Structures are given as structure tokens and as C-alpha cells.
Amino acid sequence: MNYRIRLIETDEGWSVSCLDLPGCHSQGPTRNEAIEAIREAIQLWLDLEAEECGIKSAETLELTV
């Protein structure tokens, strides 16, 4: 599944949000680290959503940026 993300560079590093998952945000000191961090945040978001809905598993296979 593909997810849209928004990267914003500031003096403190990079912030990143997944536009398709409300409240799914992360950050990193570099652009690449922010992208890796949002990959993890997306997976955690999906796992928590699945747990709350009684779904046994959820997978994210690809992120297109």
C-alpha cells in the first residue's frame, strides 16, 4: 500500500506526516531518517488500528515518496 507523506525542513531537522493516517507524525535530523521514522510510525499506527478493530495483522509493504 502506498501512503502520501509531507516532509517539512526546519532549523531543528525534518518533520514528517502521513497525510492518509490522522495523527501519524514523526521527525528526524535528516530527510532520510525522517522517512525511516515515518515508515515505523505508519506500521505502528496500522498495528494499533488493527488491534483496536480486532484485526489479527496489518502489513505495509511499500512507501512511495
Beta strands, then each sheet from edge to edge (+ up, - down):
strand 1: 5-10
strand 2: 13-18
strand 3: 25-28
sheet 1: 1+ 2- 3+
end
